[in-house]
Structure formats: C-alpha cells, structure tokens
Amino acid sequence: MNKAELIEAVQKAMGKEATKRAAEDAVNTVLEAIATGIKKTKKVQIIGFGTFSVKKRAARMGRNPKTGEAMKIAASKSVGFKASSSLKGGL
C-alpha cells in the first residue's frame, strides 16, 4: 500500500461525507506527528501497531561496486520499525 492508497482507505473509513482532501490532511497530520516524535524523542510507540525508533549505523568499510575500490562508509542514522506482537499475530 502506498500513500495514495492509504488516503483512499482513510476516506472510505471516514464515511461518504468525507472528502479526499480531508482524508489526505488526516494522513499527513499523523505522518508529521510520527516524524516530529522521532526527531524529538528518538522513539514513537503506537500500542497495537509497533514502535518507530532511530537506529545508529556505525562507520564501516565497503566497496565501490563499479570499480571494486575499498571505501569508508560514514556513520549514519536511520529509522527502524518493530511491529507489535498483536500486529505480527494478525499476519
């Protein structure tokens, strides 16, 4: 499911009177709140769904796939997601 499909599903769940714009605003508000929470507290837990958290990746050596030359890959951060047991159980 992509964002457009999510907006469509939210619009259907909101009822016949809901506009696509209202559903899009709702989805964007939730996504912005999650992003803000991750930036602020490094972790967002949604009970029954899962936990978004910042993962640190250490610097490491890698290879340029084109030339085969060894190169250093800098340390970085990414967002990880761990599904809750209730979400996993429903799969």
HTML snippet that shows the backbone in 3Dmol.js (N, CA, C, O; Angstrom):
<script src="https://3Dmol.org/build/3Dmol-min.js"></script>
<div id="view" style="width:600px;height:400px;position:relative"></div>
<script>
const pdb = `
ATOM      1  N   MET A   1       0.849  -1.174   0.000  1.00  0.00           N
ATOM      2  CA  MET A   1       0.000   0.000   0.000  1.00  0.00           C
ATOM      3  C   MET A   1       0.895   1.237   0.000  1.00  0.00           C
ATOM      4  O   MET A   1       1.834   1.339   0.790  1.00  0.00           O
ATOM      5  N   ASN A   2       0.595   2.160  -0.884  1.00  0.00           N
ATOM      6  CA  ASN A   2       1.336   3.417  -0.908  1.00  0.00           C
ATOM      7  C   ASN A   2       0.480   4.519  -0.270  1.00  0.00           C
ATOM      8  O   ASN A   2      -0.629   4.262   0.198  1.00  0.00           O
ATOM      9  N   LYS A   3       1.006   5.734  -0.258  1.00  0.00           N
ATOM     10  CA  LYS A   3       0.315   6.832   0.420  1.00  0.00           C
ATOM     11  C   LYS A   3      -1.043   7.134  -0.210  1.00  0.00           C
ATOM     12  O   LYS A   3      -2.012   7.390   0.505  1.00  0.00           O
ATOM     13  N   ALA A   4      -1.122   7.106  -1.527  1.00  0.00           N
ATOM     14  CA  ALA A   4      -2.396   7.383  -2.205  1.00  0.00           C
ATOM     15  C   ALA A   4      -3.449   6.339  -1.836  1.00  0.00           C
ATOM     16  O   ALA A   4      -4.614   6.674  -1.620  1.00  0.00           O
ATOM     17  N   GLU A   5      -3.038   5.084  -1.766  1.00  0.00           N
ATOM     18  CA  GLU A   5      -3.969   4.016  -1.375  1.00  0.00           C
ATOM     19  C   GLU A   5      -4.386   4.161   0.084  1.00  0.00           C
ATOM     20  O   GLU A   5      -5.535   3.889   0.434  1.00  0.00           O
ATOM     21  N   LEU A   6      -3.461   4.587   0.932  1.00  0.00           N
ATOM     22  CA  LEU A   6      -3.780   4.822   2.340  1.00  0.00           C
ATOM     23  C   LEU A   6      -4.808   5.945   2.470  1.00  0.00           C
ATOM     24  O   LEU A   6      -5.761   5.828   3.240  1.00  0.00           O
ATOM     25  N   ILE A   7      -4.620   7.016   1.732  1.00  0.00           N
ATOM     26  CA  ILE A   7      -5.568   8.138   1.759  1.00  0.00           C
ATOM     27  C   ILE A   7      -6.952   7.665   1.317  1.00  0.00           C
ATOM     28  O   ILE A   7      -7.963   8.036   1.914  1.00  0.00           O
ATOM     29  N   GLU A   8      -6.987   6.854   0.281  1.00  0.00           N
ATOM     30  CA  GLU A   8      -8.265   6.321  -0.209  1.00  0.00           C
ATOM     31  C   GLU A   8      -8.943   5.453   0.858  1.00  0.00           C
ATOM     32  O   GLU A   8     -10.155   5.547   1.054  1.00  0.00           O
ATOM     33  N   ALA A   9      -8.166   4.612   1.547  1.00  0.00           N
ATOM     34  CA  ALA A   9      -8.723   3.753   2.598  1.00  0.00           C
ATOM     35  C   ALA A   9      -9.242   4.585   3.769  1.00  0.00           C
ATOM     36  O   ALA A   9     -10.291   4.277   4.336  1.00  0.00           O
ATOM     37  N   VAL A  10      -8.510   5.634   4.129  1.00  0.00           N
ATOM     38  CA  VAL A  10      -8.948   6.515   5.220  1.00  0.00           C
ATOM     39  C   VAL A  10     -10.228   7.237   4.822  1.00  0.00           C
ATOM     40  O   VAL A  10     -11.136   7.386   5.639  1.00  0.00           O
ATOM     41  N   GLN A  11     -10.304   7.681   3.584  1.00  0.00           N
ATOM     42  CA  GLN A  11     -11.511   8.367   3.105  1.00  0.00           C
ATOM     43  C   GLN A  11     -12.726   7.447   3.203  1.00  0.00           C
ATOM     44  O   GLN A  11     -13.796   7.878   3.632  1.00  0.00           O
ATOM     45  N   LYS A  12     -12.569   6.190   2.810  1.00  0.00           N
ATOM     46  CA  LYS A  12     -13.676   5.232   2.895  1.00  0.00           C
ATOM     47  C   LYS A  12     -14.075   4.984   4.347  1.00  0.00           C
ATOM     48  O   LYS A  12     -15.260   4.874   4.662  1.00  0.00           O
ATOM     49  N   ALA A  13     -13.069   4.896   5.239  1.00  0.00           N
ATOM     50  CA  ALA A  13     -13.347   4.650   6.659  1.00  0.00           C
ATOM     51  C   ALA A  13     -14.032   5.842   7.317  1.00  0.00           C
ATOM     52  O   ALA A  13     -14.771   5.674   8.287  1.00  0.00           O
ATOM     53  N   MET A  14     -13.792   7.048   6.796  1.00  0.00           N
ATOM     54  CA  MET A  14     -14.394   8.260   7.359  1.00  0.00           C
ATOM     55  C   MET A  14     -15.863   8.411   6.967  1.00  0.00           C
ATOM     56  O   MET A  14     -16.586   9.189   7.589  1.00  0.00           O
ATOM     57  N   GLY A  15     -16.307   7.693   5.963  1.00  0.00           N
ATOM     58  CA  GLY A  15     -17.708   7.763   5.559  1.00  0.00           C
ATOM     59  C   GLY A  15     -17.904   8.482   4.240  1.00  0.00           C
ATOM     60  O   GLY A  15     -16.965   9.034   3.666  1.00  0.00           O
ATOM     61  N   LYS A  16     -19.137   8.466   3.773  1.00  0.00           N
ATOM     62  CA  LYS A  16     -19.473   9.024   2.459  1.00  0.00           C
ATOM     63  C   LYS A  16     -19.288  10.530   2.381  1.00  0.00           C
ATOM     64  O   LYS A  16     -19.010  11.068   1.309  1.00  0.00           O
ATOM     65  N   GLU A  17     -19.440  11.205   3.495  1.00  0.00           N
ATOM     66  CA  GLU A  17     -19.356  12.670   3.506  1.00  0.00           C
ATOM     67  C   GLU A  17     -17.916  13.186   3.461  1.00  0.00           C
ATOM     68  O   GLU A  17     -17.687  14.362   3.180  1.00  0.00           O
ATOM     69  N   ALA A  18     -16.948  12.311   3.736  1.00  0.00           N
ATOM     70  CA  ALA A  18     -15.546  12.731   3.806  1.00  0.00           C
ATOM     71  C   ALA A  18     -14.995  13.002   2.408  1.00  0.00           C
ATOM     72  O   ALA A  18     -15.257  12.264   1.458  1.00  0.00           O
ATOM     73  N   THR A  19     -14.232  14.073   2.315  1.00  0.00           N
ATOM     74  CA  THR A  19     -13.592  14.403   1.041  1.00  0.00           C
ATOM     75  C   THR A  19     -12.197  13.794   1.001  1.00  0.00           C
ATOM     76  O   THR A  19     -11.622  13.438   2.029  1.00  0.00           O
ATOM     77  N   LYS A  20     -11.677  13.687  -0.197  1.00  0.00           N
ATOM     78  CA  LYS A  20     -10.318  13.184  -0.353  1.00  0.00           C
ATOM     79  C   LYS A  20      -9.332  14.121   0.342  1.00  0.00           C
ATOM     80  O   LYS A  20      -8.343  13.670   0.919  1.00  0.00           O
ATOM     81  N   ARG A  21      -9.600  15.408   0.288  1.00  0.00           N
ATOM     82  CA  ARG A  21      -8.735  16.409   0.926  1.00  0.00           C
ATOM     83  C   ARG A  21      -8.700  16.214   2.441  1.00  0.00           C
ATOM     84  O   ARG A  21      -7.636  16.313   3.054  1.00  0.00           O
ATOM     85  N   ALA A  22      -9.851  15.938   3.047  1.00  0.00           N
ATOM     86  CA  ALA A  22      -9.909  15.719   4.495  1.00  0.00           C
ATOM     87  C   ALA A  22      -9.128  14.465   4.880  1.00  0.00           C
ATOM     88  O   ALA A  22      -8.423  14.452   5.889  1.00  0.00           O
ATOM     89  N   ALA A  23      -9.255  13.417   4.078  1.00  0.00           N
ATOM     90  CA  ALA A  23      -8.519  12.178   4.342  1.00  0.00           C
ATOM     91  C   ALA A  23      -7.018  12.400   4.177  1.00  0.00           C
ATOM     92  O   ALA A  23      -6.219  11.894   4.964  1.00  0.00           O
ATOM     93  N   GLU A  24      -6.640  13.162   3.146  1.00  0.00           N
ATOM     94  CA  GLU A  24      -5.223  13.463   2.918  1.00  0.00           C
ATOM     95  C   GLU A  24      -4.659  14.280   4.079  1.00  0.00           C
ATOM     96  O   GLU A  24      -3.541  14.025   4.528  1.00  0.00           O
ATOM     97  N   ASP A  25      -5.416  15.251   4.562  1.00  0.00           N
ATOM     98  CA  ASP A  25      -4.981  16.051   5.709  1.00  0.00           C
ATOM     99  C   ASP A  25      -4.798  15.176   6.948  1.00  0.00           C
ATOM    100  O   ASP A  25      -3.840  15.356   7.700  1.00  0.00           O
ATOM    101  N   ALA A  26      -5.711  14.231   7.162  1.00  0.00           N
ATOM    102  CA  ALA A  26      -5.617  13.338   8.319  1.00  0.00           C
ATOM    103  C   ALA A  26      -4.366  12.466   8.237  1.00  0.00           C
ATOM    104  O   ALA A  26      -3.642  12.321   9.222  1.00  0.00           O
ATOM    105  N   VAL A  27      -4.114  11.893   7.072  1.00  0.00           N
ATOM    106  CA  VAL A  27      -2.930  11.043   6.884  1.00  0.00           C
ATOM    107  C   VAL A  27      -1.661  11.867   7.069  1.00  0.00           C
ATOM    108  O   VAL A  27      -0.741  11.436   7.764  1.00  0.00           O
ATOM    109  N   ASN A  28      -1.601  13.049   6.452  1.00  0.00           N
ATOM    110  CA  ASN A  28      -0.417  13.903   6.578  1.00  0.00           C
ATOM    111  C   ASN A  28      -0.178  14.327   8.019  1.00  0.00           C
ATOM    112  O   ASN A  28       0.970  14.402   8.456  1.00  0.00           O
ATOM    113  N   THR A  29      -1.239  14.606   8.761  1.00  0.00           N
ATOM    114  CA  THR A  29      -1.108  15.001  10.163  1.00  0.00           C
ATOM    115  C   THR A  29      -0.509  13.872  10.989  1.00  0.00           C
ATOM    116  O   THR A  29       0.371  14.107  11.818  1.00  0.00           O
ATOM    117  N   VAL A  30      -0.976  12.660  10.769  1.00  0.00           N
ATOM    118  CA  VAL A  30      -0.443  11.505  11.508  1.00  0.00           C
ATOM    119  C   VAL A  30       1.024  11.278  11.155  1.00  0.00           C
ATOM    120  O   VAL A  30       1.847  11.065  12.045  1.00  0.00           O
ATOM    121  N   LEU A  31       1.357  11.321   9.877  1.00  0.00           N
ATOM    122  CA  LEU A  31       2.746  11.103   9.459  1.00  0.00           C
ATOM    123  C   LEU A  31       3.672  12.192   9.995  1.00  0.00           C
ATOM    124  O   LEU A  31       4.794  11.902  10.410  1.00  0.00           O
ATOM    125  N   GLU A  32       3.211  13.441   9.989  1.00  0.00           N
ATOM    126  CA  GLU A  32       4.013  14.541  10.534  1.00  0.00           C
ATOM    127  C   GLU A  32       4.212  14.378  12.036  1.00  0.00           C
ATOM    128  O   GLU A  32       5.293  14.658  12.552  1.00  0.00           O
ATOM    129  N   ALA A  33       3.174  13.925  12.742  1.00  0.00           N
ATOM    130  CA  ALA A  33       3.285  13.717  14.186  1.00  0.00           C
ATOM    131  C   ALA A  33       4.290  12.613  14.499  1.00  0.00           C
ATOM    132  O   ALA A  33       5.063  12.735  15.449  1.00  0.00           O
ATOM    133  N   ILE A  34       4.288  11.545  13.717  1.00  0.00           N
ATOM    134  CA  ILE A  34       5.257  10.465  13.914  1.00  0.00           C
ATOM    135  C   ILE A  34       6.668  10.981  13.641  1.00  0.00           C
ATOM    136  O   ILE A  34       7.580  10.720  14.425  1.00  0.00           O
ATOM    137  N   ALA A  35       6.857  11.707  12.543  1.00  0.00           N
ATOM    138  CA  ALA A  35       8.180  12.244  12.204  1.00  0.00           C
ATOM    139  C   ALA A  35       8.683  13.204  13.273  1.00  0.00           C
ATOM    140  O   ALA A  35       9.855  13.156  13.647  1.00  0.00           O
ATOM    141  N   THR A  36       7.810  14.075  13.768  1.00  0.00           N
ATOM    142  CA  THR A  36       8.193  15.017  14.824  1.00  0.00           C
ATOM    143  C   THR A  36       8.561  14.272  16.099  1.00  0.00           C
ATOM    144  O   THR A  36       9.541  14.615  16.759  1.00  0.00           O
ATOM    145  N   GLY A  37       7.789  13.266  16.443  1.00  0.00           N
ATOM    146  CA  GLY A  37       8.070  12.470  17.638  1.00  0.00           C
ATOM    147  C   GLY A  37       9.405  11.757  17.557  1.00  0.00           C
ATOM    148  O   GLY A  37      10.140  11.701  18.542  1.00  0.00           O
ATOM    149  N   ILE A  38       9.725  11.211  16.391  1.00  0.00           N
ATOM    150  CA  ILE A  38      11.004  10.526  16.208  1.00  0.00           C
ATOM    151  C   ILE A  38      12.152  11.518  16.341  1.00  0.00           C
ATOM    152  O   ILE A  38      13.161  11.214  16.978  1.00  0.00           O
ATOM    153  N   LYS A  39      12.010  12.697  15.749  1.00  0.00           N
ATOM    154  CA  LYS A  39      13.066  13.710  15.834  1.00  0.00           C
ATOM    155  C   LYS A  39      13.261  14.197  17.261  1.00  0.00           C
ATOM    156  O   LYS A  39      14.386  14.452  17.691  1.00  0.00           O
ATOM    157  N   LYS A  40      12.159  14.324  17.994  1.00  0.00           N
ATOM    158  CA  LYS A  40      12.203  14.892  19.336  1.00  0.00           C
ATOM    159  C   LYS A  40      12.652  13.884  20.391  1.00  0.00           C
ATOM    160  O   LYS A  40      13.536  14.179  21.195  1.00  0.00           O
ATOM    161  N   THR A  41      12.046  12.697  20.391  1.00  0.00           N
ATOM    162  CA  THR A  41      12.295  11.729  21.468  1.00  0.00           C
ATOM    163  C   THR A  41      13.038  10.488  21.015  1.00  0.00           C
ATOM    164  O   THR A  41      13.353   9.631  21.840  1.00  0.00           O
ATOM    165  N   LYS A  42      13.324  10.368  19.736  1.00  0.00           N
ATOM    166  CA  LYS A  42      14.037   9.233  19.151  1.00  0.00           C
ATOM    167  C   LYS A  42      13.230   7.937  19.145  1.00  0.00           C
ATOM    168  O   LYS A  42      13.744   6.889  18.754  1.00  0.00           O
ATOM    169  N   LYS A  43      11.954   8.003  19.583  1.00  0.00           N
ATOM    170  CA  LYS A  43      11.142   6.790  19.640  1.00  0.00           C
ATOM    171  C   LYS A  43       9.663   7.161  19.660  1.00  0.00           C
ATOM    172  O   LYS A  43       9.258   8.060  20.396  1.00  0.00           O
ATOM    173  N   VAL A  44       8.858   6.471  18.855  1.00  0.00           N
ATOM    174  CA  VAL A  44       7.407   6.646  18.863  1.00  0.00           C
ATOM    175  C   VAL A  44       6.785   5.259  18.957  1.00  0.00           C
ATOM    176  O   VAL A  44       6.989   4.413  18.086  1.00  0.00           O
ATOM    177  N   GLN A  45       6.023   5.036  20.026  1.00  0.00           N
ATOM    178  CA  GLN A  45       5.387   3.739  20.241  1.00  0.00           C
ATOM    179  C   GLN A  45       3.877   3.888  20.075  1.00  0.00           C
ATOM    180  O   GLN A  45       3.246   4.713  20.736  1.00  0.00           O
ATOM    181  N   ILE A  46       3.313   3.086  19.190  1.00  0.00           N
ATOM    182  CA  ILE A  46       1.874   3.073  18.967  1.00  0.00           C
ATOM    183  C   ILE A  46       1.386   1.694  19.404  1.00  0.00           C
ATOM    184  O   ILE A  46       1.622   0.698  18.722  1.00  0.00           O
ATOM    185  N   ILE A  47       0.709   1.648  20.542  1.00  0.00           N
ATOM    186  CA  ILE A  47       0.256   0.387  21.114  1.00  0.00           C
ATOM    187  C   ILE A  47      -0.635  -0.345  20.105  1.00  0.00           C
ATOM    188  O   ILE A  47      -1.535   0.251  19.512  1.00  0.00           O
ATOM    189  N   GLY A  48      -0.377  -1.621  19.923  1.00  0.00           N
ATOM    190  CA  GLY A  48      -1.154  -2.435  18.997  1.00  0.00           C
ATOM    191  C   GLY A  48      -0.676  -2.349  17.559  1.00  0.00           C
ATOM    192  O   GLY A  48      -1.190  -3.057  16.693  1.00  0.00           O
ATOM    193  N   PHE A  49       0.301  -1.489  17.292  1.00  0.00           N
ATOM    194  CA  PHE A  49       0.819  -1.345  15.934  1.00  0.00           C
ATOM    195  C   PHE A  49       2.316  -1.610  15.884  1.00  0.00           C
ATOM    196  O   PHE A  49       2.764  -2.519  15.186  1.00  0.00           O
ATOM    197  N   GLY A  50       3.101  -0.810  16.629  1.00  0.00           N
ATOM    198  CA  GLY A  50       4.540  -1.017  16.638  1.00  0.00           C
ATOM    199  C   GLY A  50       5.289   0.199  17.133  1.00  0.00           C
ATOM    200  O   GLY A  50       4.695   1.173  17.594  1.00  0.00           O
ATOM    201  N   THR A  51       6.619   0.125  17.028  1.00  0.00           N
ATOM    202  CA  THR A  51       7.492   1.182  17.521  1.00  0.00           C
ATOM    203  C   THR A  51       8.438   1.644  16.420  1.00  0.00           C
ATOM    204  O   THR A  51       9.127   0.836  15.797  1.00  0.00           O
ATOM    205  N   PHE A  52       8.464   2.943  16.193  1.00  0.00           N
ATOM    206  CA  PHE A  52       9.430   3.571  15.299  1.00  0.00           C
ATOM    207  C   PHE A  52      10.560   4.095  16.171  1.00  0.00           C
ATOM    208  O   PHE A  52      10.299   4.727  17.195  1.00  0.00           O
ATOM    209  N   SER A  53      11.815   3.846  15.788  1.00  0.00           N
ATOM    210  CA  SER A  53      12.930   4.344  16.583  1.00  0.00           C
ATOM    211  C   SER A  53      14.122   4.665  15.685  1.00  0.00           C
ATOM    212  O   SER A  53      14.232   4.169  14.563  1.00  0.00           O
ATOM    213  N   VAL A  54      15.009   5.509  16.212  1.00  0.00           N
ATOM    214  CA  VAL A  54      16.219   5.882  15.492  1.00  0.00           C
ATOM    215  C   VAL A  54      17.261   4.794  15.712  1.00  0.00           C
ATOM    216  O   VAL A  54      17.537   4.408  16.848  1.00  0.00           O
ATOM    217  N   LYS A  55      17.833   4.306  14.629  1.00  0.00           N
ATOM    218  CA  LYS A  55      18.882   3.292  14.677  1.00  0.00           C
ATOM    219  C   LYS A  55      20.183   3.934  14.221  1.00  0.00           C
ATOM    220  O   LYS A  55      20.231   4.602  13.188  1.00  0.00           O
ATOM    221  N   LYS A  56      21.235   3.726  14.999  1.00  0.00           N
ATOM    222  CA  LYS A  56      22.550   4.251  14.625  1.00  0.00           C
ATOM    223  C   LYS A  56      23.317   3.175  13.871  1.00  0.00           C
ATOM    224  O   LYS A  56      23.349   2.015  14.282  1.00  0.00           O
ATOM    225  N   ARG A  57      23.923   3.567  12.782  1.00  0.00           N
ATOM    226  CA  ARG A  57      24.751   2.659  11.996  1.00  0.00           C
ATOM    227  C   ARG A  57      26.197   3.118  12.110  1.00  0.00           C
ATOM    228  O   ARG A  57      26.511   4.281  11.854  1.00  0.00           O
ATOM    229  N   ALA A  58      27.060   2.213  12.490  1.00  0.00           N
ATOM    230  CA  ALA A  58      28.475   2.531  12.672  1.00  0.00           C
ATOM    231  C   ALA A  58      29.156   2.712  11.312  1.00  0.00           C
ATOM    232  O   ALA A  58      28.690   2.203  10.293  1.00  0.00           O
ATOM    233  N   ALA A  59      30.263   3.446  11.325  1.00  0.00           N
ATOM    234  CA  ALA A  59      31.066   3.590  10.114  1.00  0.00           C
ATOM    235  C   ALA A  59      31.657   2.223   9.778  1.00  0.00           C
ATOM    236  O   ALA A  59      31.953   1.427  10.668  1.00  0.00           O
ATOM    237  N   ARG A  60      31.822   1.966   8.495  1.00  0.00           N
ATOM    238  CA  ARG A  60      32.354   0.669   8.092  1.00  0.00           C
ATOM    239  C   ARG A  60      33.045   0.793   6.739  1.00  0.00           C
ATOM    240  O   ARG A  60      32.910   1.794   6.036  1.00  0.00           O
ATOM    241  N   MET A  61      33.779  -0.242   6.406  1.00  0.00           N
ATOM    242  CA  MET A  61      34.431  -0.280   5.104  1.00  0.00           C
ATOM    243  C   MET A  61      33.498  -0.965   4.106  1.00  0.00           C
ATOM    244  O   MET A  61      32.837  -1.951   4.432  1.00  0.00           O
ATOM    245  N   GLY A  62      33.457  -0.433   2.903  1.00  0.00           N
ATOM    246  CA  GLY A  62      32.640  -1.008   1.843  1.00  0.00           C
ATOM    247  C   GLY A  62      33.417  -0.987   0.542  1.00  0.00           C
ATOM    248  O   GLY A  62      34.596  -0.632   0.513  1.00  0.00           O
ATOM    249  N   ARG A  63      32.758  -1.364  -0.516  1.00  0.00           N
ATOM    250  CA  ARG A  63      33.408  -1.373  -1.825  1.00  0.00           C
ATOM    251  C   ARG A  63      32.543  -0.637  -2.836  1.00  0.00           C
ATOM    252  O   ARG A  63      31.316  -0.734  -2.820  1.00  0.00           O
ATOM    253  N   ASN A  64      33.207   0.096  -3.709  1.00  0.00           N
ATOM    254  CA  ASN A  64      32.525   0.726  -4.830  1.00  0.00           C
ATOM    255  C   ASN A  64      32.181  -0.399  -5.808  1.00  0.00           C
ATOM    256  O   ASN A  64      33.092  -1.030  -6.345  1.00  0.00           O
ATOM    257  N   PRO A  65      30.905  -0.669  -6.054  1.00  0.00           N
ATOM    258  CA  PRO A  65      30.551  -1.795  -6.916  1.00  0.00           C
ATOM    259  C   PRO A  65      31.040  -1.649  -8.362  1.00  0.00           C
ATOM    260  O   PRO A  65      31.229  -2.642  -9.064  1.00  0.00           O
ATOM    261  N   LYS A  66      31.238  -0.420  -8.791  1.00  0.00           N
ATOM    262  CA  LYS A  66      31.673  -0.188 -10.169  1.00  0.00           C
ATOM    263  C   LYS A  66      33.162  -0.472 -10.349  1.00  0.00           C
ATOM    264  O   LYS A  66      33.570  -1.099 -11.327  1.00  0.00           O
ATOM    265  N   THR A  67      33.982   0.005  -9.380  1.00  0.00           N
ATOM    266  CA  THR A  67      35.433  -0.122  -9.527  1.00  0.00           C
ATOM    267  C   THR A  67      36.038  -1.192  -8.629  1.00  0.00           C
ATOM    268  O   THR A  67      37.164  -1.630  -8.865  1.00  0.00           O
ATOM    269  N   GLY A  68      35.306  -1.619  -7.601  1.00  0.00           N
ATOM    270  CA  GLY A  68      35.846  -2.591  -6.656  1.00  0.00           C
ATOM    271  C   GLY A  68      36.762  -1.958  -5.625  1.00  0.00           C
ATOM    272  O   GLY A  68      37.326  -2.658  -4.784  1.00  0.00           O
ATOM    273  N   GLU A  69      36.916  -0.645  -5.680  1.00  0.00           N
ATOM    274  CA  GLU A  69      37.802   0.075  -4.768  1.00  0.00           C
ATOM    275  C   GLU A  69      37.207   0.108  -3.357  1.00  0.00           C
ATOM    276  O   GLU A  69      36.014   0.356  -3.185  1.00  0.00           O
ATOM    277  N   ALA A  70      38.058  -0.146  -2.340  1.00  0.00           N
ATOM    278  CA  ALA A  70      37.616  -0.075  -0.945  1.00  0.00           C
ATOM    279  C   ALA A  70      37.368   1.385  -0.582  1.00  0.00           C
ATOM    280  O   ALA A  70      38.119   2.275  -0.982  1.00  0.00           O
ATOM    281  N   MET A  71      36.303   1.616   0.180  1.00  0.00           N
ATOM    282  CA  MET A  71      35.987   2.977   0.588  1.00  0.00           C
ATOM    283  C   MET A  71      35.320   2.954   1.952  1.00  0.00           C
ATOM    284  O   MET A  71      34.691   1.966   2.330  1.00  0.00           O
ATOM    285  N   LYS A  72      35.460   4.041   2.683  1.00  0.00           N
ATOM    286  CA  LYS A  72      34.865   4.139   4.005  1.00  0.00           C
ATOM    287  C   LYS A  72      33.439   4.676   3.879  1.00  0.00           C
ATOM    288  O   LYS A  72      33.195   5.683   3.215  1.00  0.00           O
ATOM    289  N   ILE A  73      32.507   3.983   4.527  1.00  0.00           N
ATOM    290  CA  ILE A  73      31.116   4.428   4.573  1.00  0.00           C
ATOM    291  C   ILE A  73      30.916   5.086   5.930  1.00  0.00           C
ATOM    292  O   ILE A  73      31.145   4.460   6.965  1.00  0.00           O
ATOM    293  N   ALA A  74      30.493   6.332   5.931  1.00  0.00           N
ATOM    294  CA  ALA A  74      30.363   7.114   7.165  1.00  0.00           C
ATOM    295  C   ALA A  74      29.247   6.572   8.056  1.00  0.00           C
ATOM    296  O   ALA A  74      28.321   5.909   7.588  1.00  0.00           O
ATOM    297  N   ALA A  75      29.358   6.869   9.347  1.00  0.00           N
ATOM    298  CA  ALA A  75      28.298   6.524  10.295  1.00  0.00           C
ATOM    299  C   ALA A  75      27.039   7.293   9.918  1.00  0.00           C
ATOM    300  O   ALA A  75      27.116   8.408   9.402  1.00  0.00           O
ATOM    301  N   SER A  76      25.886   6.696  10.174  1.00  0.00           N
ATOM    302  CA  SER A  76      24.631   7.356   9.828  1.00  0.00           C
ATOM    303  C   SER A  76      23.525   6.918  10.777  1.00  0.00           C
ATOM    304  O   SER A  76      23.712   6.037  11.617  1.00  0.00           O
ATOM    305  N   LYS A  77      22.385   7.546  10.626  1.00  0.00           N
ATOM    306  CA  LYS A  77      21.204   7.192  11.408  1.00  0.00           C
ATOM    307  C   LYS A  77      20.080   6.860  10.441  1.00  0.00           C
ATOM    308  O   LYS A  77      19.996   7.430   9.353  1.00  0.00           O
ATOM    309  N   SER A  78      19.219   5.937  10.841  1.00  0.00           N
ATOM    310  CA  SER A  78      18.046   5.615  10.042  1.00  0.00           C
ATOM    311  C   SER A  78      16.880   5.337  10.983  1.00  0.00           C
ATOM    312  O   SER A  78      17.064   5.233  12.195  1.00  0.00           O
ATOM    313  N   VAL A  79      15.699   5.221  10.430  1.00  0.00           N
ATOM    314  CA  VAL A  79      14.513   4.938  11.230  1.00  0.00           C
ATOM    315  C   VAL A  79      14.184   3.458  11.090  1.00  0.00           C
ATOM    316  O   VAL A  79      14.078   2.928   9.984  1.00  0.00           O
ATOM    317  N   GLY A  80      14.026   2.807  12.235  1.00  0.00           N
ATOM    318  CA  GLY A  80      13.646   1.403  12.245  1.00  0.00           C
ATOM    319  C   GLY A  80      12.217   1.255  12.720  1.00  0.00           C
ATOM    320  O   GLY A  80      11.681   2.141  13.386  1.00  0.00           O
ATOM    321  N   PHE A  81      11.601   0.135  12.380  1.00  0.00           N
ATOM    322  CA  PHE A  81      10.241  -0.149  12.824  1.00  0.00           C
ATOM    323  C   PHE A  81      10.193  -1.574  13.328  1.00  0.00           C
ATOM    324  O   PHE A  81      10.657  -2.499  12.662  1.00  0.00           O
ATOM    325  N   LYS A  82       9.627  -1.742  14.512  1.00  0.00           N
ATOM    326  CA  LYS A  82       9.422  -3.075  15.074  1.00  0.00           C
ATOM    327  C   LYS A  82       7.925  -3.245  15.287  1.00  0.00           C
ATOM    328  O   LYS A  82       7.311  -2.502  16.052  1.00  0.00           O
ATOM    329  N   ALA A  83       7.346  -4.220  14.613  1.00  0.00           N
ATOM    330  CA  ALA A  83       5.909  -4.462  14.713  1.00  0.00           C
ATOM    331  C   ALA A  83       5.557  -5.036  16.080  1.00  0.00           C
ATOM    332  O   ALA A  83       6.333  -5.796  16.660  1.00  0.00           O
ATOM    333  N   SER A  84       4.382  -4.669  16.593  1.00  0.00           N
ATOM    334  CA  SER A  84       3.925  -5.203  17.876  1.00  0.00           C
ATOM    335  C   SER A  84       3.535  -6.667  17.703  1.00  0.00           C
ATOM    336  O   SER A  84       3.291  -7.128  16.588  1.00  0.00           O
ATOM    337  N   SER A  85       3.481  -7.386  18.813  1.00  0.00           N
ATOM    338  CA  SER A  85       3.127  -8.802  18.745  1.00  0.00           C
ATOM    339  C   SER A  85       1.695  -8.990  18.244  1.00  0.00           C
ATOM    340  O   SER A  85       1.403  -9.973  17.563  1.00  0.00           O
ATOM    341  N   SER A  86       0.801  -8.056  18.575  1.00  0.00           N
ATOM    342  CA  SER A  86      -0.579  -8.186  18.089  1.00  0.00           C
ATOM    343  C   SER A  86      -0.657  -7.971  16.579  1.00  0.00           C
ATOM    344  O   SER A  86      -1.471  -8.609  15.912  1.00  0.00           O
ATOM    345  N   LEU A  87       0.170  -7.088  16.033  1.00  0.00           N
ATOM    346  CA  LEU A  87       0.201  -6.891  14.583  1.00  0.00           C
ATOM    347  C   LEU A  87       0.797  -8.124  13.909  1.00  0.00           C
ATOM    348  O   LEU A  87       0.277  -8.592  12.896  1.00  0.00           O
ATOM    349  N   LYS A  88       1.884  -8.648  14.469  1.00  0.00           N
ATOM    350  CA  LYS A  88       2.510  -9.848  13.916  1.00  0.00           C
ATOM    351  C   LYS A  88       1.548 -11.028  13.950  1.00  0.00           C
ATOM    352  O   LYS A  88       1.501 -11.828  13.015  1.00  0.00           O
ATOM    353  N   GLY A  89       0.784 -11.133  15.030  1.00  0.00           N
ATOM    354  CA  GLY A  89      -0.157 -12.239  15.170  1.00  0.00           C
ATOM    355  C   GLY A  89      -1.276 -12.207  14.150  1.00  0.00           C
ATOM    356  O   GLY A  89      -1.844 -13.248  13.821  1.00  0.00           O
ATOM    357  N   GLY A  90      -1.597 -11.034  13.649  1.00  0.00           N
ATOM    358  CA  GLY A  90      -2.666 -10.889  12.672  1.00  0.00           C
ATOM    359  C   GLY A  90      -2.241 -11.129  11.241  1.00  0.00           C
ATOM    360  O   GLY A  90      -3.074 -11.101  10.335  1.00  0.00           O
ATOM    361  N   LEU A  91      -0.954 -11.365  11.019  1.00  0.00           N
ATOM    362  CA  LEU A  91      -0.467 -11.574   9.645  1.00  0.00           C
ATOM    363  C   LEU A  91      -0.751 -12.973   9.164  1.00  0.00           C
ATOM    364  O   LEU A  91      -0.409 -13.318   8.032  1.00  0.00           O
TER     365      LEU A  91
END
`;
const viewer = $3Dmol.createViewer("view");
viewer.addModel(pdb, "pdb");
viewer.setStyle({}, {cartoon: {color: "spectrum"}});
viewer.zoomTo();
viewer.render();
</script>
